[in-house]
Amino acid sequence: MSFIDDDRPQKKVAHEIGADLSTLSVDELRARVELLRAEIVRLEAEAASKTSTRSAAESLFRS
Protein backbone atom coordinates (compact mmCIF):
# COMPACT_ATOMS: atom_id res chain seq x y z
CA MET A 1 0.00 0.00 0.00
CA SER A 2 1.41 3.37 -1.03
CA PHE A 3 1.09 6.41 1.18
CA ILE A 4 2.48 8.75 -1.48
CA ASP A 5 -0.89 9.31 -3.15
CA ASP A 6 -2.66 9.97 0.17
CA ASP A 7 -1.38 13.57 0.32
CA ARG A 8 -2.56 14.52 -3.14
CA PRO A 9 -5.66 16.70 -3.22
CA GLN A 10 -8.78 14.86 -4.28
CA LYS A 11 -10.39 16.04 -7.49
CA LYS A 12 -13.52 17.98 -6.63
CA VAL A 13 -16.64 16.42 -8.08
CA ALA A 14 -18.41 18.95 -10.27
CA HIS A 15 -21.77 17.29 -9.79
CA GLU A 16 -22.92 14.21 -8.00
CA ILE A 17 -26.17 12.63 -9.08
CA GLY A 18 -28.71 12.87 -6.28
CA ALA A 19 -26.76 15.53 -4.37
CA ASP A 20 -28.61 18.10 -2.26
CA LEU A 21 -29.27 21.10 -4.50
CA SER A 22 -30.88 23.35 -1.90
CA THR A 23 -27.62 25.09 -1.00
CA LEU A 24 -26.75 26.06 -4.58
CA SER A 25 -27.44 29.45 -6.12
CA VAL A 26 -29.33 29.88 -9.36
CA ASP A 27 -26.03 30.57 -11.16
CA GLU A 28 -24.50 27.40 -9.72
CA LEU A 29 -27.55 25.38 -10.77
CA ARG A 30 -27.37 26.79 -14.31
CA ALA A 31 -23.64 26.01 -14.46
CA ARG A 32 -24.35 22.41 -13.47
CA VAL A 33 -27.09 22.13 -16.08
CA GLU A 34 -24.61 23.28 -18.74
CA LEU A 35 -22.01 20.84 -17.42
CA LEU A 36 -24.51 17.99 -17.61
CA ARG A 37 -25.67 18.99 -21.10
CA ALA A 38 -22.06 18.89 -22.29
CA GLU A 39 -21.65 15.48 -20.69
CA ILE A 40 -24.80 14.19 -22.41
CA VAL A 41 -23.42 15.34 -25.77
CA ARG A 42 -20.15 13.56 -25.01
CA LEU A 43 -21.95 10.36 -24.00
CA GLU A 44 -24.19 10.40 -27.07
CA ALA A 45 -21.17 10.90 -29.35
CA GLU A 46 -19.38 7.95 -27.77
CA ALA A 47 -22.48 5.77 -28.09
CA ALA A 48 -22.85 6.75 -31.76
CA SER A 49 -19.19 5.96 -32.36
CA LYS A 50 -19.52 2.54 -30.77
CA THR A 51 -22.72 1.83 -32.70
CA SER A 52 -20.98 2.75 -35.95
CA THR A 53 -17.99 0.55 -35.13
CA ARG A 54 -20.26 -2.34 -34.21
CA SER A 55 -22.29 -1.98 -37.40
CA ALA A 56 -19.11 -1.98 -39.48
CA ALA A 57 -17.88 -5.12 -37.72
CA GLU A 58 -21.21 -6.88 -38.16
CA SER A 59 -21.24 -5.94 -41.84
CA LEU A 60 -17.72 -7.32 -42.28
CA PHE A 61 -18.58 -10.65 -40.71
CA ARG A 62 -21.87 -11.04 -42.59
CA SER A 63 -20.11 -10.92 -45.96
ZATORPA-969917 format. One record per residue (C-alpha): residue in one letter; x, y, z. Coordinates in steps of 0.05 Angstrom, whole numbers, padded with zeros to 5 digits, always signed. Layout:
N
aXYZ/...
END
This chain:
63
m+00000+00000+00000/s+00028+00067-00021/f+00022+00128+00024/i+00050+00175-00030/d-00018+00186-00063/d-00053+00199+00003/d-00028+00271+00006/r-00051+00290-00063/p-00113+00334-00064/q-00176+00297-00086/k-00208+00321-00150/k-00270+00360-00133/v-00333+00328-00162/a-00368+00379-00205/h-00435+00346-00196/e-00458+00284-00160/i-00523+00253-00182/g-00574+00257-00126/a-00535+00311-00087/d-00572+00362-00045/l-00585+00422-00090/s-00618+00467-00038/t-00552+00502-00020/l-00535+00521-00092/s-00549+00589-00122/v-00587+00598-00187/d-00521+00611-00223/e-00490+00548-00194/l-00551+00508-00215/r-00547+00536-00286/a-00473+00520-00289/r-00487+00448-00269/v-00542+00443-00322/e-00492+00466-00375/l-00440+00417-00348/l-00490+00360-00352/r-00513+00380-00422/a-00441+00378-00446/e-00433+00310-00414/i-00496+00284-00448/v-00468+00307-00515/r-00403+00271-00500/l-00439+00207-00480/e-00484+00208-00541/a-00423+00218-00587/e-00388+00159-00555/a-00450+00115-00562/a-00457+00135-00635/s-00384+00119-00647/k-00390+00051-00615/t-00454+00037-00654/s-00420+00055-00719/t-00360+00011-00703/r-00405-00047-00684/s-00446-00040-00748/a-00382-00040-00790/a-00358-00102-00754/e-00424-00138-00763/s-00425-00119-00837/l-00354-00146-00846/f-00372-00213-00814/r-00437-00221-00852/s-00402-00218-00919/
END
